[in-house]
Amino acid sequence: MKRTMFFAALVMCLAFVTVGYAAAFPDALVQKMMGMKADAEAKKDMPATIDGLPIVTGEEANKLLKNKAIFLDNRVKSQVDAEKIAGAQWFFCDSLIKDPALASKLDKSKEYVVYCNGVKCWRSPAVGMMLKQLGFAKVYWYRDGLPDWKKRGLPTE
């Protein structure tokens, strides 16, 4: 009986989550993001490329920062509070999934660099794909993220 109730509750939760996401983002995008999340939980690397989402190296990311691109840190708040790329703004992936209207606070004419904890982190590629879906043209994924930035001795705060 408990097992049946558990599975019924699980199915209801999954249906609720899927319906909530589907209203904002296409099913294929949601499935891709959830697949990346599962890969991250299994400690697998994120894809080497994602169609429509240009990847930048640390050197290219630094040039974009110098040219006034906006860096969006997609990690959990406690990590961002501990250290982030100098000048980066917190833009939490999980919140954007639940409320795509959060992207309306961003200017679609600006350049954005999304990053998180490196190649095993799913949040920055997910944010990049969602922003692209929402009509942002100038979004770059810093796949190597904060670990690479720090290794290069670039400024953090």
Secondary structure, DSSP 8 states (H G I E B T S, - for coil): -HHHHHHHHHHHHHHHHHHHHHHHS-HHHHHHHHHHHHHHHTT----S-BTTB-B--HHHHHHHHHTT-EEEE-S-HHHHHH--BTT-EE--HHHHHH-GGGGGGS-TTS-EEEE-SSTT--HHHHHHHHHHHTT---EEEETTHHHHHHHTT--B-
